[in-house]
Amino acid sequence: MTSSETFTWLAEHFKGSLSQCKPEVEQAFLSGVNHVFYHGTAYSPAEVKWPGWLFYASTDFTPANSFWPHLRGLNDYIARCQSVLQSGTAYNDLLIYWPVYDVWMNPESADLQLTIHSIDKWLYPTPFCKDVKELMNRGIRSIFTSDRLLDGLSVKNGVITTKSGSSYRALIVPACQFMPVSTLKSIIYLAKHGAEVIFQQMPEDVPGMKNLDANRKTGVRVGQEFKVVGCCRKYSICKSRKRRSDKI
């Protein structure tokens, strides 16, 4: 399930219409979202006169809004769409790792919030963002994965598969400076079982200070288990040196 905060800044307070909401939520559905929640609904005591208590976000899904008696139509439409979308299995060509530790380990990012207001700092300048945009421009579908999600993947007939049944032809690892040893081991696991792993470059270091020397040694050792079997432009296609036999 992929959720999104929706309708937040559609129009100024009480000036947005349900006819504006429909194409907005359809755009979210076309982008891969299959569960939306309205932003927003501000609490307001019943005894407070109109317009009641308001909050900063501009679209008000409250009884104080004139479209409130007609909201059922939009609700039912969204419910039907989400029911269909949630019953399907997502399909994308590639899985792309997001190197979030590069953001967290940057001294200048100590108090940086990962919000849309600071996107010029934590997303746009990164190799990850540039690679994703290039793939999109080429019409290649991709989806992002985190360190935690990598741990739950498996490989079937050379295809990376999630527990929910989604599948991907390959895992792309953009250029990054930091990667936890546990993440590197998860990627090794996929390669050992036949997955195609594509590195832009190998990680340079491990994040954090706890057991730093030991983690660095382990990271180097684990990284040596990768074998470059081909190259495509700025990427190296890697397999495990100790790939598991299909007979085992």
C-alpha positions in Angstrom: 0.0 0.0 0.0 1.3 3.5 -0.9 -0.4 6.4 0.9 -0.2 10.1 0.3 -1.4 13.3 2.0 -3.7 14.7 -0.6 -5.4 18.1 -1.5 -3.3 20.1 0.9 -2.8 23.3 -1.0 -5.4 23.0 -3.8 -6.8 26.5 -3.3 -7.2 29.1 -0.6 -9.6 28.4 2.4 -13.1 27.6 1.2 -12.3 28.4 -2.4 -11.4 24.9 -3.5 -14.1 22.7 -5.2 -14.7 19.0 -5.4 -14.3 19.3 -9.2 -10.7 20.4 -8.5 -10.2 17.4 -6.1 -11.1 14.7 -8.6 -8.3 15.3 -11.2 -5.8 15.9 -8.3 -6.5 12.5 -6.8 -6.5 10.8 -10.2 -3.0 12.2 -10.7 -2.0 10.6 -7.4 -3.5 7.3 -8.5 -1.6 7.5 -11.8 1.6 8.1 -9.9 1.2 4.8 -8.0 -0.7 5.9 -4.9 -3.5 3.6 -3.9 -4.5 5.0 -0.5 -5.1 8.7 0.1 -6.0 10.7 3.2 -7.5 14.1 3.1 -5.5 17.1 4.2 -7.2 18.3 6.0 -9.8 18.3 8.6 -9.2 20.7 11.5 -10.9 20.1 14.8 -13.3 22.8 15.8 -15.7 22.8 18.8 -19.4 22.8 17.9 -20.0 26.1 19.7 -17.4 28.0 17.7 -19.2 30.2 15.1 -18.4 29.8 11.3 -15.9 29.3 9.9 -14.7 27.6 13.1 -11.1 26.8 13.9 -8.9 26.8 10.8 -5.4 25.6 10.3 -2.6 26.6 7.9 -3.4 24.1 5.1 -5.9 25.6 2.8 -8.3 22.8 1.7 -11.0 22.3 4.4 -12.8 19.0 4.5 -15.1 20.1 7.4 -18.8 20.6 7.9 -18.1 24.4 7.6 -17.3 24.0 3.9 -20.2 24.5 1.5 -19.2 21.3 -0.4 -19.6 19.1 2.7 -23.2 17.8 1.8 -21.8 16.6 -1.6 -18.6 15.0 -0.3 -20.1 11.5 -0.3 -19.9 11.4 -4.1 -16.1 12.0 -4.1 -15.6 9.6 -1.1 -17.4 6.8 -2.9 -15.5 7.4 -6.1 -12.1 7.3 -4.3 -13.2 4.2 -2.4 -14.0 2.3 -5.6 -10.7 3.3 -7.3 -8.6 2.4 -4.2 -10.4 -1.0 -3.9 -9.3 -1.9 -7.5 -5.8 -0.5 -7.1 -5.2 -2.2 -3.8 -6.3 -5.6 -5.2 -3.6 -5.6 -7.9 0.1 -6.2 -7.9 2.5 -3.3 -8.6 4.8 -3.8 -11.6 8.0 -1.9 -12.3 11.1 -2.8 -14.3 13.7 -1.8 -11.8 14.3 -1.5 -8.1 16.4 1.5 -7.0 18.1 1.8 -3.6 17.8 5.2 -1.9 21.1 6.0 0.0 19.5 7.8 2.9 22.6 7.4 5.1 24.4 9.9 2.8 21.9 12.5 4.0 22.1 11.5 7.6 25.9 11.4 7.7 26.3 14.8 6.2 27.3 17.2 9.0 25.3 20.0 7.4 22.2 17.8 7.6 22.2 17.4 11.4 19.0 19.3 11.8 17.7 18.9 8.2 14.1 17.8 7.8 13.3 15.7 4.8 10.5 17.9 3.6 9.5 19.3 0.3 10.7 22.7 1.5 14.3 21.5 1.6 14.2 19.2 -1.4 17.0 21.2 -3.1 19.4 20.0 -0.4 18.6 16.4 0.3 17.2 15.1 -3.0 17.8 17.1 -6.2 21.6 17.2 -6.1 22.0 13.5 -5.4 23.1 10.8 -8.0 19.9 8.9 -6.9 17.6 11.7 -8.1 19.5 12.3 -11.3 19.5 8.6 -12.2 15.8 8.2 -11.5 15.0 11.2 -13.7 17.1 9.7 -16.5 15.3 6.4 -16.3 11.9 8.2 -16.3 12.9 10.2 -19.4 13.7 6.9 -21.1 10.3 5.4 -20.2 11.8 2.9 -17.8 9.5 2.2 -14.7 11.2 2.0 -11.4 10.4 2.0 -7.7 12.5 2.9 -4.7 13.6 0.7 -1.8 15.1 1.4 1.6 17.7 -0.5 3.7 14.9 -2.1 5.7 12.8 -3.2 2.7 15.9 -4.8 1.0 16.1 -7.3 3.9 12.7 -8.9 3.0 13.4 -9.5 -0.7 13.9 -12.9 -2.4 14.9 -14.1 -5.9 12.8 -16.4 -8.1 14.2 -17.5 -11.5 16.6 -14.5 -11.5 13.9 -12.0 -10.7 13.8 -10.0 -7.5 10.5 -10.6 -5.7 8.7 -9.0 -2.7 6.5 -10.8 -0.2 3.4 -9.3 -1.8 4.4 -10.7 -5.2 5.9 -7.6 -7.0 8.9 -8.4 -9.1 11.8 -6.5 -10.6 14.4 -7.3 -13.2 17.3 -5.8 -11.4 18.5 -3.7 -8.4 20.2 -0.4 -9.1 22.5 1.1 -6.5 23.3 4.7 -7.3 26.6 6.2 -6.3 26.7 6.6 -2.5 29.4 7.2 0.2 27.8 5.3 3.1 26.0 2.0 3.3 25.4 -0.2 6.4 27.0 -3.6 6.4 23.6 -5.2 6.9 22.4 -3.6 3.7 25.4 -4.7 1.8 24.8 -8.3 3.1 21.2 -8.1 1.9 22.4 -7.1 -1.6 25.0 -9.9 -1.6 22.2 -12.3 -0.7 20.2 -11.2 -3.7 23.2 -11.6 -6.0 24.1 -15.0 -4.6 20.6 -16.2 -5.5 20.8 -15.0 -9.1 19.6 -11.4 -9.0 21.2 -8.8 -11.2 22.7 -6.0 -9.2 23.9 -2.8 -10.9 26.3 -0.5 -9.0 27.1 3.0 -10.1 30.0 2.7 -7.7 30.8 0.7 -4.6 30.1 2.4 -1.3 33.1 4.1 0.2 32.4 3.7 4.0 29.9 2.5 6.6 27.7 4.9 8.6 27.9 5.6 12.4 30.6 5.4 15.0 29.5 2.3 16.9 32.0 -0.6 16.2 33.3 1.5 13.4 36.6 -0.3 12.8 35.0 -3.8 12.9 32.2 -2.6 10.6 34.7 -1.2 8.1 36.6 -4.4 8.0 33.4 -6.4 7.5 32.2 -4.0 4.8 35.5 -4.4 2.8 35.2 -8.2 3.1 31.6 -8.4 2.1 32.2 -6.0 -0.8 34.9 -8.3 -2.1 32.2 -10.9 -2.7 31.0 -8.9 -5.6 32.3 -9.7 -9.1 31.9 -7.3 -12.0 30.5 -9.2 -14.9 29.8 -6.3 -17.2 29.4 -2.6 -17.6 26.8 -0.3 -19.1 27.8 3.4 -19.4 28.5 4.6 -15.8 27.4 1.4 -14.1 28.9 -1.9 -13.2 26.8 -5.1 -13.4 27.7 -7.3 -10.5 27.2 -10.9 -9.4 28.2 -12.7 -6.3 31.6 -14.6 -6.5 29.9 -17.4 -4.5 26.6 -17.6 -6.4 24.4 -20.3 -5.1 23.9 -23.3 -7.3 20.4 -23.7 -8.9 20.5 -27.4 -7.7 20.8 -26.5 -4.0 
